[in-house]
């Protein structure tokens, strides 16, 4: 185990415990605030395609955005995991009932549903990215499988980190393939990404 992975595992355990301890009624209110902030984004209003996630465990529930997006005529897609390659593809979904729990107990679209290809699918897309924690620079801490990291390195649209404000940390350990989100949304509203100083010498 590398030092970075060891450090991430320690932080991951602490953050999961903190998120799991949130009072259910308080969590419901915070999740609703997150959804309202996402809906208010200019990038959401202008997007043709919304890439969502199906929440598991104590993740922020952003599923109400699905119905709103569909009513506004947007296309909505959810990730489907390839556990052998540790990659994922987003498939378009017409009804939430069409998804079933598969890898890691996460609800996923069917294999037959149309695929969103970040390189060829027409339309402006935004991606809502879950995380156990984020740092002020927009880097995320996930569950350690690397699915979102690989996808985000191919995705050219806006990425929106979804996280509770208490789990936005000053900094997180990161590897060379980690990619930061463009903005973050918490129950307190939009959290701008802090720009890192360029420390290179010329």
N, C-alpha and C positions, 0 to 999 in steps of 0.2 A: 504494500500500500504506500502510495506516494505521500509526502508531507501535506500537499494541498488537499488530497482526498481525505486524509485523516482529519485535517482542520475543518473541512466542509462537513464531515460526518458529525463532529462535535456540535457545530453550529446548527446543523439540520435537526439533531435531536432536541436541542434547546428550543428552537423555533417551533417545531411540531408540538412540543409540550405546551408552549405558550398559546399557540393558536387553538389547540384542543380544549384549553381551559376557559375559553370565552363563553360567557353565559348565552344560552340559545336565543333568548329573547333579544338580548343586545346584539347578537350576531345577525339576526334577521333584519334589524333596523340598519345596521352598518352595511349589510349587503344591498339593501334597497337604495341606500345613499350612493353606493358605488355604481349601481345600475343607472341611476338618474344622471350622475356625472358623465358616464360614458355616452348616454343618449344626448347630452348637451354639446358634445364635442363637434367642432366643425368637420373634422375628419370623418366622424360617424355619419353626419348628415350627407356628406358628399360621396361616401363610399358606395360602390355597387355591390361589393361582396364583404361579408363579415365572417371572419374566422373565429369561431367560439371554442369553448372547451366544456366538456361535461364534468361538473365538479364531483370530486370524491372526498370522503372523510370530512375534514373541516375547511375545505377550500371555499373561497367566496363564491356564492351562488349567483352566476350571471345569466342563468337561463331565461329570466324574464325578458332579456334583450332579444331573444329569438323571436318571440311573437311580435314585438314592436318592429323589428327589422323586416319581418315577412309582410306586415301590414303596409310598410312603406315601399314594398316592391323590391326589396334587396334580396340577394341570394345569400344563404347562410350555409356554412360548411363546418364540420366537426372532424377532429383527427381520428385516424385509424392506425394502430400501431403494427409494425412488423417486428415482432420480438426477437427474431433471429438476427436481423441486421441492425436492430435498434434504431429504426427510422420510422417516420410516420408520413402519411399522406392525408390531406383533407378531402372529404367527400361531401358533396352537397346533400342537404337533408330538407325534406318537405314537411315532415311531421316528427316531433320528438319521439312519438310512439314507434317510429321506424328503427330506433336505435336499441341495441341490446348490450348488456354487460359482457365484455370479453376480457382482453388483456388487463391484468391488475384490477379487475372488477369495474373498469371504466366503461360507461355506455358508449358504443361505437356505431357508426353507420354500417350499412351492409356493403359488401364488396362490390355489389352490382351498381351502387349509386354513382352518379357522375363524379369524376375526380377534379379537384381544383389543382391546376398546374401553375405554379408561380411564374413559369417562363412563357407559357402559351395562352393561358386563360385570359380572355378580354375583360377589362373592367378594373376600376380602382378598388383595391382591397386593403382592409386593416385587420390586424391579428391581435386578439386579446390573449395575453400570455400569463398563465398562472405561475405562482412561485411560493415556496415556503417563506422566502424573504427576498428582499432586494436591497441593494445599497444605494446611496444617494447619487451614484453615477449611472444607475439603471441596470446594473448587472444583477442577475437573478441566482437564487439558490433553489434548485429543483430537488427531485428525488434521487438524482445521481445516475440516471440512465442515459441522459444526453439527447433525448428525442427533440426537444425544442431547440437546443443549441444547433443541431444539424439543420433543422428546418429554417431557422432564422438566418443562417448563413447563405441560404438561397433566396429567401423572401425579400422582395424589393419594396413592399408597401410599408405603411406605418405600423410599428409594434407598440402595444400598450400594455405595460406591466400592471397586473391586478394584485393588490396586496393591502393588508391592514397597516395603518400608520405606525403601529408599535413594532412592526416587523420591517421597517425601513432602517437599515443599519448604516453606520458611517462608512464602512467598507466591507467587502467580502473577498475571500481568496478566489482567484480566478485562473483558469488555464488558457492556453493559446487559442482555443476554439470558442471560448465564451464570447457572447455578443450582447451588447447592452440594448435595452428598449429605448424607444424614442421619447416616451413620457411614461409616467406612472399615475395610476388612479388609486386613491385610498378612500376610506369613508369620510375623509375630511376634504376631498376634492382633488383637483389636479396637482400633482407633485412634479414640478419641473426637474429635469435631469441636470445635475451639477456637472459642469464642464471640468475635465481634468487639465491641469496645467501641463503644457508641453515642456518636458524636462530634457529634451535632446540638446546636445551641444553641437555646434557647427564649427 
